[in-house]
Amino acid sequence: MAIPNYWIGVISADHVKVAVTEGVCAFSHGKETAVEKLSAGDRFIYYSPKTGIN
């Protein structure tokens, strides 16, 4: 089994709640090039320096 990569998504807490509710991984403004780097079994955490966008 491959060793998983670890990723940190920096987005607002409001966006984290939406992503968790929807069961998706949200980061990098939806850029496909970033998402294409993810592999099955990778680990992902969020860091939210703000509650909302503003």
N, C-alpha and C positions, 0 to 999 in steps of 0.2 A: 504494500500500500504506500502511495506517495505521501510525503510530508506535506501537510496543508500550508498554504500561505495565509498570512494574517493581514487583514485590511482594516483601516480606520476611515470611517465616513464622517466628515465634518459638516453637519447640517443642523438647522434649528430644531429644537425639541418638538415643535409643532409638526414638522415634516417627518420626524422619527415616528411620532404617533400614527400618522397616516400610513407610513411604510409598514409598520408592524401590523396595523389593522388590515391592510391589504395583502399582507404576506409577501411583500417585495423588498428588495434591497435598493434603496434610493441614495444615489450619490453622484457626483461629477456632472450635475445638471443633465443627466440622462444620456451623456455621450457614449455611443456604442463602443468606441475604442477602449474606454475604461472598463466597461462591462465585459467585453470580450476577454479580458485578462483573468476573470474569475474562473475557477475550476470547481467541480463537485468536491465537497469536503472542506473547502476553504472556510476560514473563520472570519467573521465580520463584526465589528463593534462600531457604535456611534459615539462621537464626542459632540456635545451641543453647547457651545459657548453662549448661545442666546435662546430665549424661549420662542421668539418669532423672528420673522424676516426683518422687521423694523427695529 
